[in-house]
Amino acid sequence: MEWLSGLLSWTLKRVLWLSGLSEWGAAWQPWILEEKALEVYDLIRTFRDPEKLNTSEELEVVTESCVEVQKIHEEDYLVIIRFTPTVPHCSLATLIGLCLRVKLHWCLPFKHKLDIYISEGTHSTEEDINKQINDKE
């Protein structure tokens, strides 16, 4: 009987840990979010600039620090990306943002909501482009 009680206690601790409700599980939450952010970054870093032969990583359009993942619910995540166009008047900034959106929509293996923005102060029409990229229609 004591063996069964110990097994039940261990199982309960394991369930709480996996769900993030215990202190030990809570310590793993930032690590899980960092792993998801790296997963997102790996998907977008190889995206090629439409006007150049280089990848977005080589041109520093995206960096590891420009990807942020936040937990919304149990299995839902908010993915925030801030990319930097190569020049302040880049005519393809909207296209780049939309391509990132479509690629992540089809390739991310977890449920997510995407917010994609141009880094603040890096484009002459950043507000308009941010609205276009995140428009739901």
C-alpha positions as CSV (number, residue, x, y, z in Angstrom):
1,M,0.0,0.0,0.0
2,E,2.9,2.4,0.8
3,W,4.4,1.6,-2.6
4,L,1.1,2.6,-4.3
5,S,0.9,5.9,-2.3
6,G,4.5,6.7,-3.3
7,L,3.7,6.0,-7.0
8,L,0.6,8.2,-6.8
9,S,2.6,11.0,-5.2
10,W,5.3,10.8,-7.9
11,T,2.7,10.8,-10.7
12,L,1.0,13.8,-9.2
13,K,4.3,15.7,-9.0
14,R,5.2,14.8,-12.5
15,V,1.8,16.0,-13.9
16,L,2.1,19.3,-12.0
17,W,5.6,19.7,-13.3
18,L,4.7,19.0,-16.9
19,S,1.7,21.4,-16.7
20,G,3.9,24.2,-15.3
21,L,1.9,24.4,-12.1
22,S,4.8,23.4,-9.8
23,E,7.8,25.6,-9.0
24,W,10.0,23.2,-10.9
25,G,7.7,23.3,-13.9
26,A,7.6,27.0,-13.8
27,A,11.3,27.1,-14.0
28,W,11.1,25.3,-17.4
29,Q,8.6,27.7,-18.9
30,P,11.2,30.3,-20.0
31,W,13.3,27.6,-21.5
32,I,10.4,26.2,-23.5
33,L,9.6,29.7,-24.8
34,E,13.3,30.2,-25.8
35,E,13.2,26.9,-27.6
36,K,10.1,28.0,-29.5
37,A,11.7,31.3,-30.4
38,L,14.7,29.5,-31.8
39,E,12.4,27.3,-33.8
40,V,10.7,30.3,-35.3
41,Y,14.1,32.0,-36.0
42,D,15.4,28.9,-37.8
43,L,12.4,29.0,-40.1
44,I,12.8,32.7,-41.0
45,R,16.5,33.2,-41.1
46,T,16.9,31.4,-44.5
47,F,14.3,33.6,-46.2
48,R,16.0,35.3,-49.1
49,D,15.6,39.0,-49.8
50,P,13.6,39.5,-53.1
51,E,16.2,42.0,-54.4
52,K,19.4,40.4,-53.2
53,L,20.9,36.9,-53.1
54,N,21.5,37.0,-49.4
55,T,19.4,35.5,-46.7
56,S,17.5,37.6,-44.2
57,E,20.0,36.5,-41.5
58,E,23.0,37.6,-43.6
59,L,21.4,41.0,-44.2
60,E,20.4,41.3,-40.6
61,V,16.8,41.7,-41.6
62,V,16.0,39.2,-38.8
63,T,18.1,38.3,-35.8
64,E,17.6,35.9,-32.8
65,S,16.7,38.9,-30.6
66,C,13.9,40.0,-33.0
67,V,11.8,36.9,-32.2
68,E,9.7,36.7,-29.1
69,V,7.3,34.0,-28.0
70,Q,4.8,34.4,-25.2
71,K,2.4,31.8,-23.8
72,I,-1.3,32.8,-24.2
73,H,-3.1,29.6,-23.0
74,E,-2.2,26.0,-22.5
75,E,-1.2,25.2,-26.0
76,D,-1.4,28.7,-27.7
77,Y,1.5,31.0,-28.2
78,L,1.9,34.6,-29.4
79,V,4.8,34.9,-31.8
80,I,6.1,38.5,-32.2
81,I,8.6,39.3,-34.9
82,R,10.3,42.7,-35.5
83,F,12.3,42.7,-38.7
84,T,14.5,45.5,-40.0
85,P,14.4,46.4,-43.7
86,T,17.7,46.9,-45.5
87,V,17.0,50.6,-46.2
88,P,14.5,53.1,-44.7
89,H,12.6,53.4,-48.0
90,C,12.5,49.7,-48.9
91,S,9.7,49.2,-51.3
92,L,9.4,45.5,-50.6
93,A,9.0,45.7,-46.8
94,T,5.3,44.8,-46.9
95,L,6.1,41.8,-49.2
96,I,8.8,40.6,-46.8
97,G,6.5,40.9,-43.8
98,L,3.7,39.0,-45.6
99,C,6.1,36.3,-46.8
100,L,7.3,35.8,-43.2
101,R,3.6,35.6,-42.1
102,V,2.7,32.9,-44.7
103,K,5.8,30.9,-44.1
104,L,5.2,30.7,-40.4
105,H,1.5,30.1,-40.8
106,W,2.3,26.9,-42.8
107,C,5.4,25.8,-41.1
108,L,5.0,26.3,-37.3
109,P,4.1,23.0,-35.6
110,F,2.3,24.6,-32.6
111,K,-0.8,26.7,-32.3
112,H,0.1,30.4,-32.6
113,K,-1.0,34.0,-33.2
114,L,1.4,36.0,-35.3
115,D,2.3,39.7,-34.8
116,I,4.9,40.9,-37.3
117,Y,6.2,44.5,-37.2
118,I,9.0,46.5,-38.7
119,S,11.5,47.5,-36.0
120,E,10.7,51.0,-34.7
121,G,12.4,53.8,-36.6
122,T,13.8,51.7,-39.4
123,H,11.3,52.5,-42.2
124,S,9.8,55.8,-43.4
125,T,6.2,54.4,-43.6
126,E,6.5,51.8,-40.8
127,E,3.0,52.4,-39.3
128,D,1.2,51.9,-42.6
129,I,3.2,48.8,-43.4
130,N,2.6,47.3,-39.9
131,K,-1.1,47.8,-40.4
132,Q,-0.9,46.0,-43.8
133,I,1.1,43.1,-42.5
134,N,-1.2,42.5,-39.5
135,D,-4.5,43.1,-41.3
136,K,-6.8,40.2,-40.8
137,E,-8.5,40.5,-44.3
